[in-house]
Amino acid sequence: MKRLFFTFLCVISFTSFKTIAADNPHVTLSGDWEIHHISFPSTFIKPDIAQAAGISRSANLALVNISVLDAKSKTPQKMLVTGYARNLLGQKKEMEFIEVDEGDAIYYLGQAHYRNEETLTFTVTVRNSDNRQAQVEFKNKFYVD
């Protein structure tokens, strides 16, 4: 079930791990890491898949998906992921990320509430066990279904 969830996230993000990162707005290169990031309404996920992944679905709840790959080998990297969302008024919404480890894929899921037509700027920090870190920032405008 979780494998199906990850496949769904990849299809939605139009992100292939073999895509050249420079041509993909959902990938940030940082040293020898490819940081893949996407956000979308949590209602895009089917209820049974959301339940299996341990995430909530709501008309005003965004889902953020982060994965980090070694840029050369394309292998998934274990990270500590932290972050927050900030709206245009500067209101900060801390996010907690859960790790989903499928062996050949590791990704991190976080959520943030939004209002109709609200633009959120996500700031996410990834840190490995050697304390090396990188930060990505990306925006998305959300609409309540």
Buried (B, 14 or more C-beta within 10 A) or exposed (E): EBEEBBEBBBEBBEBEBEBEBEEBEBBBBBEEBBBBBBBBBBBEBEEEBBEBBEBEBBEBBBBBBBBBBEBEEEEBBEBBBBBBBBBEEEEEBEBEBEEBEEEEBBBBBBBBBBEEEBEBBBBBBBBBEEEEBBBBEBEBEBEBE
